[in-house]
Amino acid sequence: MTQKNKSLQDIRSERRIRNNRIRRRREMRKNFLLFVMTLCLIVTTSVAVGSFRSNAKNDPAKETYRYYKSITVSDRDTLWSIAQTYMDEMHYDSIQDYISDVKHINNLKNDAIYADAHLIVPYYAEAVTTP
């Protein structure tokens, strides 16, 4: 009887081992499928988000170019007021950037400007077409 019990225990043990292997294979298959599905989801999301980005330029008819203008400074003018008049926010981050550009173009050492002086100021406009 002990022999029979031992063989019965061996059979149960082998069955348990086989069932554990089958369960581990199923879990590994499930984990692999989850990994593949996650990877596909990441790739699909990346492609979808990437398609929203546009590398297209502005309409060529509305493309702006940098021009320069000579102005005469009046009594009330400051670099700040000139910047507010001529600065294009699409091409400069701040009024200080525009003022620095004007100072550089005109070789100004500080912010002091005087009435009746001439300054070269940059501005942006659409392309000039000739008929």
Summary of the structure (lengths in Angstrom):
residues: 131
radius of gyration: 37.9
end to end distance: 113.6
largest distance: 121.8
contacts: 260
relative contact order: 0.12
helix: 56%
strand: 14%
